[in-house]
Amino acid sequence: MATTRRHMLQLGLGALASSLVTPAARGANASPSPKTRARACILLFMHGGMSQIDTLDPKPGRATGGPFRAIRTALPGVRISEHLPGIAQRLDQVALLRSVTSREGNHDRARYLMHTGYPPQGGARHPALGAWVAQASPGGSLPGYVAINAPGQGPGLLGAARAPFVVRDPTRPVRHLEPTVALAASRRSDRAEVWRSLQDDFGRTHGSAAVQGHRDVVEQAITMMSTGSTEAFDLSQESAAAAQRYGSSKFGQGCLMARRLVERGVPFVEVGLRGWDTHADNFERVEALSGPLDTGVSALLDDLSARGLLEQTLVVCLGDFGRTPRINGRGGRDHYPRCSSVLMAGGGIAGGQVIGATDADGYEVADRPITVPDLLRTMATAMDIDPNETRMTPTGRPISMVDGGSVIDGLL
């Protein structure tokens, strides 16, 4: 019963098929409601930790700056990497945060922090922000939290029904979304009723939160298959021109799938881009990764805007942490949680601004440090979700959605 919801939901789908998502802030913990509520969030997660100096916070002419040119953007006086020309052209729609800081330099601990707002703590199972968002927006025929290209983060004490449904590769059909054998709707319904009867019998003698969570997951699978909602995952329904705008990479196609999902009511979608752990050959690898990132983000912003969805969809791009200003002996950059950069757009975010700064060589935050709780509190507030909502653990320990922090001033 400890199986993740991703496995539970996909197993449920498979079974049914065969038988039938600080100082830089106002007063502490303040959570003013934004004028425009975001009804969905697309989180673009850069797995491994993106080098901020080689992407969004360049240091041209400095010993730490590396070989990339810093190009002009749509914001006067603001420059970013030459390998992000699409994002540069759209920076007037985006808020660029250059002073995000934390203390977690281990990948697993940093990802946990960036998803939950808490560092890992013994015995506590903190829900990911995506799980909280799914909890706040129940009742749809699609999962409330979908993770593409990566596993996302668990639901913690919110239970299996709020864990992410994982799409491993958006460029391929998602498994178990269609019956393997053609059955009449009446026969599928009859089989579902038999399954419910068996679950009722089992639940009477083995009742627990895990048993109920399993039932919730399979019921969602039934709803997805019976309502035709699974077409949201079918990228073949997009035109060739639309697919081409996003690029052929898994990340670009994941961004396209994310747009389809939020358009159909999924409140939280995470799209991963792996490979940013650049301890060696940093510049070659960052250049290669910047292409899919630039194409995917640019197409996503344009597509959401053209469809009237950008004001209702919060788009956030972040990663594990930043990387060292110092270039090591292997031409790489190492883990550096002290400084990283984040992009935010849509969903009531005041775009066209840069918040915070690092020093001339990128070693320290020089202006308006932003903590991870600040960031997650701001995201929750943008979605009009109370970041102070508190749940009790099985041992009676209260856990709030966000561990302190303040809404970032001037961002909403």
KETIDO-705273 format. One record per residue (C-alpha): y, x negated, z negated. Coordinates in steps of 0.001 Angstrom, whole numbers, plus 524288, in hexadecimal, padded with zeros to 5 digits. Each point is the difference from the previous one (the first is absolute). Layout:
# KETIDO-705273
YXZ
...
END
This chain:
# KETIDO-705273
800008000080000
808D67F40D7FF5B
800187FF4380ECE
80DBA7FFBB80593
8053B80C5380608
800677F94180D2B
7F1567FE867FFA1
7FE3380D647F9CC
8081A8070380A36
7F9C77F8D880B53
7F273802467FA47
8039780E397FE6B
80475800AF80E09
7F3AF7F91D8048E
7F703808DC7F852
806DE80C30804C3
8000D7FB1180DF3
7F14E7FE4080000
7FD4680CF97F938
80B36807C880447
852BD7CCA87E34A
84C197D1DE7C50D
80C647FA70801C7
800638050680D70
7FF2580DD57FB49
8063D80B3E7F8F4
7FD49802797F19E
7F2327FD197FBB1
7F5F480A068045D
80A598086280685
7FA3D8080880B0A
80A94807408077A
7FAF38093A80A5D
802DE7FB6080DD6
807BA808C580905
7F4D07FFB0809BE
7F267801007FA7B
7F5837F835806E1
7F3EC80857801AB
7F7AA7F47080441
7FF3A7F1547FE79
7FA987F5C880957
7FD5B7F34A7F8E5
7FE527F41C808D5
7F8F77F5D87F7CE
8000C7F1B3803F7
7F3497FAF07FA32
800787F2047FB4E
80EA37FF587FDAE
809BD7FEFD80B26
808AA7F3FF800E1
80D9D8057D7FDBA
806C57F3B9804E6
7F8ED800CF80D16
8026F80E97801BE
80AA7807887F8CE
807637F5CC7F7F8
8019C7F3FC808A4
8066A7F37F7FB6C
804B67F99F80CAA
803E87F1DC7FF10
7F9E87FE147F2A4
7F4677F73F7FCEE
7F85480C237FC22
80399807A680C35
7F5127FC4C80951
800C77FFBF80ED2
8031F80E4780316
80D6A8040D804C0
8078C80A5F7F88C
804DD80A6D8096C
80ADD80A027FF2D
7FCDE80DD97FBF6
8065780D59800E3
806C57FCA87F322
80B7B7F6BD801F6
7FDB97F2FC7F95B
7F1C8802C37FCB0
7F5617F80580686
7F136800757FFBF
7F50E7F8AF806EA
8001A7FE9E80EBE
7F233805927FFFF
8049E80D517FB0E
8096F8040080ADA
7FC8780E797FF67
80269800F97F16E
80C9B7F839801ED
804E680A4E8099F
7FCE780AE77F64E
805187F9C67F399
80B40809A87FFA0
7F5C380A6A7FCB6
7F9917F7C67F575
802E47FB3F7F24D
7FBF97F1C77FE7E
7FD0D7FBEA7F200
8002E7F1337FEBD
7FEEF7FE877F13A
7F3048061E7FC0F
7F9C87F7EC7F53A
7F3D2800297F77F
7F7397F6ED7F82E
7F2E4802F58064F
7FBA97F4FF808F8
7F194803A2800FC
7FC8B8088480BB2
7F81480A4C7F8DB
8097C801067F4AF
80BC18004F8091E
7FA4580AC780883
7FCE2807DD7F3E2
80E107FE5A7FB64
806018034780D31
7F7E180C6D8011E
800C0804DA7F1F0
80C397F9FB7FA07
7F7B07FA247F524
7F9A47F2BA7FE7D
7F156801497FD9F
7FD55802F97F1C9
7F2CD7FFD17F967
7F98C80D4C7FFC8
80B158075F806B4
7FE208060780D78
80D868024480579
8010C8090080BCE
8060A7FB0380C88
80CD480645803E6
7F8978060E80B67
7F6F6806D97F66B
80B88805537F840
806118050580CA0
7F31D80662803EF
7FF3D806337F280
80DAE805978019D
7FCF9805C780D74
7F28B806657FEE7
7F9F380A768085C
800577FA9980DC5
7F4307FF96808D8
8018B7F13C801A7
7FF127F5977F55A
80C8F7FDBF7F87B
7FEB17F131800C0
7FAE37F90080C1F
7FEAE7F132800FB
7FEB47F9C180D8B
7FADF7F2298028E
7FE847FD5C7F167
7FA4F806D07F3FD
80CBA803CB7F980
80001801097F13A
7F7E1808B17F724
803F780CB57F95F
7FDB47FB327F229
8001680ADD7F615
803B280A3480A4A
7F1E380058804A0
7F8687FEC680CA3
806C380B45806BF
80CA87F7FD8008B
7FA2B7F33F804FD
803167FB9F80DDE
7F80B8041680BAD
7FE1F7F3298073C
800AC7FE3C80EBA
7FABA7F25A80259
803F27FEBA80E43
80962809AF80672
7FC8D7FAC180D86
7F263805E57FEA7
7FBC080E047FD45
7FF2D802F07F175
7F1D5801C87FBFA
7FA3680CAE7FACE
80B56808BF803D4
7F7BE8083880920
7F25D805F37FE57
7F5397F7D9805FE
7F88D80C5E80381
8062080C10805F6
7FEEB80B287F645
805B080D9C8002A
80B29802187F670
7F7BC809D47F884
7F5307F6137FDDD
809B17F5AF7FB62
80598809E47F680
7F2828039C7FAF4
7FCB17F1C67FDAF
80CB47FDC77F8E3
7FCE980B757F713
7F2997FA527FD00
806917F3297FC8A
809A3807147F704
7F4DC806D67F92A
7F9317F3197FD85
80CC17FA227FB12
801D380B6B7F6AD
7F2747FDEA7FA57
8023C7F15F7FE92
80D7C801DC7FA34
7FB04809147F557
7F7217F5637FAA7
807607F3A9803E7
80E29804557FFB9
80A1E7F51E8001B
80C9F7FC178069D
7F8267F79580964
7F75680B64803F3
80BD4808AC80230
806957F523807AB
7F43F7FEE8808FC
8003C80E9780238
80E917FFD280313
7FDED7F53E809FB
7F510807098071F
8078280CD27FFD1
80B147F8DA806B2
7F6587FAF580A15
7FBA380DE980295
80E0B804738019C
803437F4CC80938
7F46E802F3808C4
8014280EAE7FFD2
80EA280079802F4
8002D7F60080B00
809157F73F7F825
7F85D7F3F7803F0
807587FFAC80CF0
80B037F9687F889
7F7EE7F37B80087
7FD64800E580EA0
809297F69A806E7
7FA338037E80D41
808A180C247FF80
80C067F7578011B
805607FC9B80D56
7FD957F2748056C
80EA87FD877FF8A
800BC8038B7F189
7F47A7F7647FC96
805DC7F4BB807B8
80CEF800B77F8A5
7F8CD7FD187F353
7F8407F4CE805DA
7F15E7FE2E800A4
7FE657F9657F2BB
7F92C806AB7F4B3
80CE37FFF87F8B6
807938062E80B22
7F5B480A7180223
7FF9C802107F159
80E96802DA8004B
7FD8C809E680ACB
7F54E806707F7F8
8091D8002F7F44C
80A1E80764807E8
7F5AD809EF80417
7FBA4801BF7F1F5
80D68802017F9D1
803628093080B28
7F4588083F7FBBB
803788000A7F1A9
7F9877F4067F9FD
8098E7FBB17F55A
7FC257F1A17FEB8
7FAAF7F6AE80A4B
7FE2E7F1667FE45
7FE547F6E280BA6
7FB9E7F2117FD82
802987F3A2807A8
7F72F7F4F27FB86
801717F15180199
80C9D7FC5C7F8F5
7F9A57F6867F650
805677F46F8077E
7FCA87F4187F7B3
7FDD67F89380CBD
805C58013380DAE
80A4C809377FAC0
808F68000D80BBD
7F59D8026F80A54
7FA0480ADD7F7E5
80CE4806737FC6F
8041A8000280E40
7F32180665803E5
800FD80A507F54C
80E52802DE8029B
7FCF48058180D78
7F78280B777FB58
80901802207F461
80C3A800B28085F
7F9F5808B480A53
7F9A4809427F64F
80BC9801A47F71B
8096F801AE80B64
7F79C80A5D80696
7FDC4807137F326
80E7C800DB7FCC0
8035D8047380DCD
7F50680A0780068
80316805D57F2A9
80E63800BF80387
7FD818066680D3B
7F75580A3F7F9A7
809AC803157F525
7F6D47FA757F5BC
806F17F3AD7FB7E
808E9806AD7F622
7F3F5806407F9F6
7F7767F3D280060
8020C7F43D7F748
7FBBD7F38080702
7FE027F3E47F790
7FB557F28480445
7FBDB7F65E7F56A
7F5017F6B97FC39
7F92D7F9237F4C3
80B757F6D37FD69
808767F60980705
7FC8B7F21E803A7
805347F2E57FB9A
80C5C7FA81805F8
7F96B7F2C47FF6B
7F7077FD4880B89
7F35A7F9AD7FB86
7F8877F4C580631
7F803809398087B
80BDB806368063E
7FE6A80BD97F754
807138076B7F574
7F9938039B7F323
8010480BD17F6F4
80DB5802CB7FAEB
8020880CCC7F8A2
80D827FBC07FB92
806438045780CDF
7FBCF8097B80A97
8061C80977809B4
7FD8980E8280237
804308095080AD2
802C880E5D7FD2B
8042080AC480958
8006380EBF80166
7FD98809D47F536
80DEE8001C7FAED
801497F12F7FFCE
80DCC7FB36802EB
7FD247F6F280B5F
8086D7F5A680631
801577F7847F3EA
7FA9F7F3D17F996
7FDA0800A07F15F
7FE707F37F7F830
7FF937F1DA80430
7F8EF7F34B7FD73
8067A7F2CF7FEB2
802AF7F6D280B59
7F23E7FA708003B
7F8D080C527FBC4
7FB2C7FB287F2E6
80694809FB7F71C
8059F80DB180071
80EAA7FDF880036
804A280E297FFE3
7FAA380D087FB12
7F1D47FD537FC47
7F6FD80B80802C7
7F34F801797F870
7F3DE806DE804EA
801ED80B507F65B
80DE18016A8055F
7FA5A800FA80DA2
7F554809D77FCBB
809248083E7F7BB
80944800AE80B89
7F4F6803D58093C
7FB5180AC77F6DE
80DDA8050C7FE5E
8020B8002980EB1
7F43680905800C2
805678086F7F4F9
7F4617FCAD7F75D
802877FD9B7F193
7FD157F18B7FDA7
7FF47802D07F168
7F46F8093A80190
7F5D17FC027F612
7F155801E97FF51
7F6B17FCE97F506
7F4B17F6A2801B2
7F281804097FB05
802EE7F7DB7F3D6
80CB6807557FD71
809537F5C480534
80BE18055880765
802CA7F9F880D58
80C3380387807A5
801107FF5280EAB
809237F4397FFA1
801087F5D47F546
80EA0800327FD5A
809387FB4580A77
80C128069B80568
803CB8066180CBC
806287F5C9808E5
80E7D802A180066
8059B8041780D18
7F2E68013B806D6
7FDFB80EC67FF99
END
